[in-house]
Amino acid sequence: MKKTWTGWGPTADQPQQHYLVEPRHLGGGGDLRFVAEYMRASGWKDISHTGGPIVFDSPDHSVRVGFDPTAMPGGWTVSGQAVGQQPAWHATFTTAVPIEIVAGFTDTLTKPRSAHAPNVWAPLEENGWETERGQHFTAVSPDRNAWLQYHQNQTEPSQAHWWAGARTEHGRAWDAVFTPTTPMHLIQGFSAALADPTPVMRPRGSVPASKWIRTTSVSVRPSELGGWQQARITAARAATWARNSWSAARPRQRTPASPYTAAGASKSRR
């Protein structure tokens, strides 16, 4: 028996079978538009070429986000230039990292940084992940099949890095790696999305083949999916408009002249 997914859009279009997949870290890659459309709505410049990799540049050109399935190992790359006291940084996500978890990182890129000090481990601990202090500091999911680790290297500190991953009974499912210079609030955005217990939705034929996942069969209309995505895009546009309006309205302060110029359900077990 299926549960009809209700609450979005008109009823004229034909429902299609989808699955809610949990835990989300084993949900598979997902729809790239979840990230791409949000970045476009947030004012990032789409410099992708037809048939080529997806590439976005931040409004100040300091960060680039790309997706290239043909590269080795293939997937998402995010690179930030050195700006002020922030050194250059780099992050990678292989293709099977669930798009909702990638978005935890990329969505955070588009938002103002909080005044509060970031805590990467807090979202994980709040959702039942166990933290282990050994040679490396590690958080492990309740099912023991996903992790986030700060990998230290005592002999070569420059080789330290953040590493996240997940596995199924078939082996490693995906990896995400961040240089130690990656801004902590971005990694916290990633860890919050990683720890989120909310299932991810996948269409029929896109559910990973694993006995370690639980699925809920649901009927979803295309208009419902479109309406959900449009709500996400609208929220991004509204936040971007609000930030830009605030910046334009903020009174400018006079500064001394400088010799330098600045360049800114029913459940079905699978």
N, C-alpha and C positions, 0 to 999 in steps of 0.2 A: 504494500500500500504506500502511495506517495503522499506527501504533504504538499499542497499548493502554496508556493511562495507568494504572499499577498502584500499589498500596501503601496505598490508603485505602478504608475502608468495605466493606460487604457487596457481593456480586456479583449480588443479585437484581434490582436496578433496571437499566433499559435504558441502555446507553452512548449518549452523544450526541456529535456531532462538534464539536470546538473547535479553535482554532488557537493555537499559540505564536507570538507576533509579536515580531520584532526589526528594528531597534533599538526599545527600549521607548518612546522619546520620540515615536515615530510610531504608537503602538498605539491611539490613540483613548481616549475618556473612561473607559469601564469601568463597573463596578457600584458605585453610590453607597454600598451597604451596607458596602463595604470600609472606608470611613471612619466612617460613621454608627454601625455596630454596635460598632466599636472604642472610639469616644468614649463611648458609653453604658456599655460594660463597664468603662471607666476612671473612672467616677463622674461624668461630665459630665451636666448636666441637659438632657434633651430637652424643649424648649419649642415644638417644631414643632406645627403645626395640620394636621389632615387635609386633604389637597388643596393645602396651601400650601407655602412654602419649608421646607427643613430648617434647624433652628436649634438649636444647643447652647450652653450657658453653662458655663464652667469652675466647679469647686466653690467658688472664692472670688469668682466673678462678675466677674473682671477681664478675661476674654477671651471673645469670642463668635465662634462659627464658624457660617456659614450658607451654604446653597446655594440659589440661585434662578435657574432657567433662563429665567424670563420677564423678568428685569431686563436692562438694557443695560450692558455687553455680555452679561451672563448668566454664571453660574458660581459659584465659591466666593469668599466674602469672609471674612477673619479680621481682627478688630479687637481690639487690646489697650489697656486704659486706662493712664493714667500711674500708676505705683506706685513710691513711693520715688524712687530715682535713675533709674528707667526711664521715659522719656517715652512718650506714647501712640504707637501704631504701627498700620499697616494693610497688609494683603496681599490680593491678588486673583489668582484663577486662572480663566481662561476654561473653557468647558465641555469642550473637547477635551484639556485637560491630563490625561494618563493618571492614573487614580485612585491608582495605586501611587506616583506621584510626588507628588501632593497629600498622600498619607499620610506621605511622608517628613517633611513639615512638620507636619501635624496630630498624628501620633504623637508627635513630639518635644515638642509642647505638654503631653502628659500625663505626661512623664517628668521626674525630677529633673535639674537642670542639672549637667553635668560640672564637676569642679574644674579641668579643663584648658581653656586658652584655645581657643576655636573657630577653625578654619581652613576657611573656605568653599571654598577652591581645592584643598585637599589631595585630597578624594575624586575630583575631576575629573582632576587630574594623574595620580593613581594608576591611572586607567582609560583613559589615553591621550588625554585631551583636551589640546588645545594652548592655552596661555595667550599672550595678546598684550597688550603694554603700549603703548598709544597715547594718544590723548586720553582714552579710557576703558579700564579693565582688563577684558579679555574672555577667557572660555574657550570654545573651540569643539570640538564633538564630532568623533570620528574621521571620520564621514561628512560633516562640514561642514554638517549640516542642523539642528543645535540649538546653543544658546549660553546662557551666563550672563554678564551684564555688570554692572559697577558703573558706571553712567552718571553722569559728573560734569558739573557746569555751572560753569564758571570765573566767569562773571559773576553767577550767582545760585546760590550754594551750597545754598540751601534747596530748590532744584529737583532735587538729586541723588536718584537712586533705583537700586534693583537691578531688573534686567530680564532675564527668561529667555524663550525662545521656541523654536519649531521650525517648519519649513516642509516642504512636499512639492512635487512638480512642479506642483501646482495653486495654490500660494501659501502664505501664512501659515497654519499649522495651529493654533497656540495661543500664548497669552502668559501670563506670570506677572509681577506687579510687586509690589515690596516697598518701603515707605518706608525711608529711610536709618536711621530709629530702630528698625527691626525687630531684635529680639535676634539676634545673629550665630549663636548655636547653633541657632536655628530655620532660618536660611538654610542652615547646614551640613547639617542634616537633609534639607532639600530637595535640596541639591546631591549628597548621597550617593545619594539615591533616583534622581535624574536620571542620574547617571553609572553606576549599577548595570547591568552587562551582561546580567543575567538577563532573558530574554524575559517578556512579559506574556501572559496567556491571555485569549482572547476567543471567545465563542460564534460559531457560523456566522451570518452576517448582520450581525455587528458589527465585522468587520475593515475598516479604512479602505481606500478604493480608491486605492492608490498603488503605483507600480512600484518605489518606493524602500524597500519593506519586504520582509522574508523571513518566510515562514510555515512552520510545521511542523504538519501535520494530526495530531491526537490524538483518541482516543475516551475520553470522561470520563463516569463515572456521576454522576448528581445527588448520590448519597450521598457520593461522593468530594469533590465541591465543597463540600458541606455540612460534611463532616468537616474539611476544610482551614480553612474559615472559623471553625468552632467551636474549632479549636486556637488560632487567632489571638485569639478572644474570651476563651478560657480563660486564655491568657497575660496578657492585659490585666487580667482580674479578679484573677489571682494577684499581679501586680505592684501593683495598687491595694490589695489586702488587706495585702500586706507593708508598703507605705508607711504605711498607716493604723495598722497594729499597732505599727510602730516609733514613730510619732508619739505614740500613746497610752501606750506603755511608757516613753518618754523622761522622765526626772525633770525636773520643773519647777524653774527657777531663780528665786530671789527677786530682784526688782528694786526699786529705790527708788521710792517713790511719785512719781507724775507729775501735774502739773496738767492733762495732756491725756489723753484716752481714745482708744486706737487703734481704728479701725473693723475682710486676707490672702489514535524518529521517522523517519518518512520525510519529507523536505522537499519541499514543493510551492511553487514560485515563483509569486507572484501578480503 
